[in-house]
């Protein structure tokens, strides 16, 4: 049975790269039928791990609708799934390596290691020193090492990286499912890395290998930035006498400048995309295409379709480029596939935040101007839902929608006179066109469709020998407060004849007063 995992460190917000890794693991487990997807929290970095980042992880995946089969919040046969709660296991397995002679106690103090680092930095230009630990404690006799540890002298446990034998370079080889056979000189691996720190906590390398083995992980799908850790992990598997999993290092996610995606390229945390108004389906759909192909000529997929179509053979070796404009296009497509009711429900909280419905009556508790925004009445909620067709075709992010509908819920200011004037016309012509629009208004408000309303306006424009756009522009400006607005005819029907006539009369009075 295929068993994969997503094993983030709770030291930051969930971001595009991490979510892509989690999604590919999830899709792979689902694609093979009966596969298992595990969440494990690798919180061995005690100085940077934070519970807030754990909450962010759960919240992000709940929003995306991706669930794991086993994890800290779900339990499972390999619990606990939080590494800080598994310390006894790591000490046990570090002891096993010590007993096998594959690891050793290191008694070097932090000060001694810092001095070594400075010396190496100083001599780096000479080419005489390889950076890293100098294996000072590697050859301490076992009896002495055990005695010093037993007497309470502080120590770490370090892995013995196999060294050259009989003049031949020691090599570590492994096969990567995507990249093929890889060979690594042991001399290029971090010299005898720490497995167990002096406080008894494991490093990433020991905890990762022990947990993957005990949890039955069959495939490790992770970003290519981790490939330099893999030779070390292969050595660890060999030291324990365990079979390594299948490794597959996923293509990097880059910005359009060819560099690793980061803050300098724009939003990268999932929270930022949520605040912009991304839909989870759109984000999943786009991320799933970063480094993987599915079906020719198709670009919109459900999670179920992605789960059925995904395979490791469809991964690309080349880095994937994150295109913000492409994501915007996807999100717009998903908005247009969303029903009026669902779109209204998704954007109502934003509408309230943007004070679309006015302020609440807070009495004397708050100073003037500080009243909080209020939620919609039943009538306003119905109007808001009915207005979704006005904006669905023109919005690419949810955050844009409430701002486009302000004119339906509050009276817009009367624009400057020049805003009413069509090209190659003057104030007098604009005034006449607006009066024509007023005459048409009752019939437009009563029209049952945009098509019927458009025929009415076309007939009047033809009779008066004016351009259709010239006739509509002053009317649009009077009703919405802008020359650019959502579709006019549906706006008229939603506003109703009475409100429309009041706005037109206000605009007419303003224009006549400026003549």
Rosetta blueprint (number, residue, H / E / L):
1 X L
2 X L
3 X E
4 X E
5 X E
6 X E
7 X L
8 X L
9 X L
10 X L
11 X L
12 X L
13 X L
14 X L
15 X E
16 X H
17 X H
18 X H
19 X H
20 X H
21 X H
22 X H
23 X H
24 X H
25 X H
26 X H
27 X H
28 X H
29 X H
30 X H
31 X H
32 X L
33 X L
34 X L
35 X L
36 X E
37 X E
38 X E
39 X E
40 X L
41 X E
42 X L
43 X L
44 X L
45 X L
46 X L
47 X L
48 X L
49 X L
50 X L
51 X H
52 X H
53 X H
54 X H
55 X H
56 X H
57 X H
58 X H
59 X H
60 X H
61 X H
62 X H
63 X H
64 X H
65 X L
66 X L
67 X L
68 X L
69 X L
70 X E
71 X E
72 X L
73 X L
74 X L
75 X E
76 X L
77 X L
78 X L
79 X L
80 X L
81 X L
82 X E
83 X H
84 X H
85 X H
86 X L
87 X H
88 X H
89 X H
90 X H
91 X H
92 X H
93 X H
94 X H
95 X H
96 X H
97 X H
98 X H
99 X H
100 X H
101 X L
102 X L
103 X E
104 X E
105 X E
106 X E
107 X L
108 X L
109 X L
110 X H
111 X H
112 X H
113 X H
114 X H
115 X H
116 X H
117 X H
118 X H
119 X H
120 X H
121 X H
122 X H
123 X H
124 X H
125 X H
126 X H
127 X L
128 X L
129 X L
130 X L
131 X L
132 X L
133 X L
134 X L
135 X L
136 X L
137 X L
138 X L
139 X L
140 X L
141 X L
142 X H
143 X H
144 X H
145 X H
146 X H
147 X H
148 X H
149 X H
150 X H
151 X L
152 X L
153 X L
154 X L
155 X L
156 X E
157 X E
158 X E
159 X E
160 X L
161 X L
162 X L
163 X L
164 X L
165 X E
166 X L
167 X L
168 X E
169 X L
170 X L
171 X E
172 X E
173 X E
174 X E
175 X E
176 X E
177 X L
178 X L
179 X L
180 X E
181 X E
182 X E
183 X E
184 X E
185 X E
186 X H
187 X H
188 X H
189 X L
190 X L
191 X L
192 X L
193 X L
194 X E
195 X E
196 X E
197 X L
198 X L
199 X L
200 X L
201 X L
202 X E
203 X L
204 X H
205 X H
206 X H
207 X H
208 X H
209 X H
210 X H
211 X H
212 X H
213 X H
214 X H
215 X L
216 X L
217 X L
218 X L
219 X E
220 X E
221 X E
222 X E
223 X E
224 X H
225 X H
226 X H
227 X H
228 X H
229 X H
230 X H
231 X H
232 X H
233 X H
234 X H
235 X H
236 X H
237 X H
238 X H
239 X H
240 X H
241 X L
242 X L
243 X L
244 X L
245 X L
246 X E
247 X E
248 X E
249 X E
250 X E
251 X L
252 X L
253 X E
254 X E
255 X L
256 X L
257 X L
258 X L
259 X L
260 X E
261 X L
262 X L
263 X H
264 X H
265 X H
266 X L
267 X L
268 X L
269 X E
270 X H
271 X H
272 X H
273 X H
274 X H
275 X H
276 X H
277 X L
278 X L
279 X L
280 X H
281 X H
282 X H
283 X H
284 X H
285 X H
286 X H
287 X H
288 X H
289 X L
290 X L
291 X L
292 X E
293 X L
294 X L
295 X L
296 X L
297 X L
298 X L
299 X L
300 X L
301 X L
302 X L
303 X H
304 X H
305 X H
306 X H
307 X H
308 X H
309 X H
310 X L
311 X L
312 X H
313 X H
314 X H
315 X E
316 X L
317 X L
318 X L
319 X L
320 X E
321 X E
322 X L
323 X L
324 X H
325 X H
326 X H
327 X H
328 X H
329 X H
330 X H
331 X H
332 X H
333 X H
334 X H
335 X H
336 X H
337 X L
338 X L
339 X L
340 X H
341 X H
342 X H
343 X H
344 X H
345 X H
346 X H
347 X H
348 X H
349 X H
350 X H
351 X H
352 X H
353 X H
354 X L
355 X L
356 X L
357 X L
358 X L
359 X E
360 X L
361 X L
362 X L
363 X L
364 X L
365 X L
366 X L
367 X L
368 X L
369 X L
370 X L
371 X L
372 X L
373 X E
374 X L
375 X L
376 X L
377 X L
378 X H
379 X H
380 X H
381 X H
382 X H
383 X H
384 X H
385 X H
386 X H
387 X L
388 X H
389 X H
390 X H
391 X H
392 X H
393 X H
394 X H
395 X L
396 X L
397 X L
398 X L
399 X H
400 X H
401 X H
402 X H
403 X H
404 X H
405 X L
406 X H
407 X H
408 X H
409 X H
410 X L
411 X L
412 X L
413 X L
414 X L
415 X L
416 X L
417 X H
418 X H
419 X H
420 X H
421 X L
422 X L
423 X L
424 X L
425 X L
426 X L
427 X H
428 X H
429 X H
430 X H
431 X H
432 X H
433 X H
434 X H
435 X H
436 X H
437 X H
438 X H
439 X H
440 X H
441 X H
442 X H
443 X H
444 X H
445 X H
446 X H
447 X L
448 X L
449 X L
450 X H
451 X H
452 X H
453 X H
454 X H
455 X H
456 X H
457 X H
458 X H
459 X H
460 X H
461 X H
462 X H
463 X H
464 X H
465 X L
466 X L
467 X L
468 X H
469 X H
470 X H
471 X H
472 X H
473 X H
474 X H
475 X H
476 X H
477 X H
478 X H
479 X H
480 X H
481 X L
482 X L
483 X L
484 X L
485 X L
486 X L
487 X L
488 X H
489 X H
490 X H
491 X H
492 X H
493 X H
494 X H
495 X H
496 X L
497 X H
498 X H
499 X H
500 X H
501 X H
502 X H
503 X H
504 X H
505 X H
506 X H
507 X H
508 X H
509 X H
510 X H
511 X H
512 X H
513 X H
514 X L
515 X L
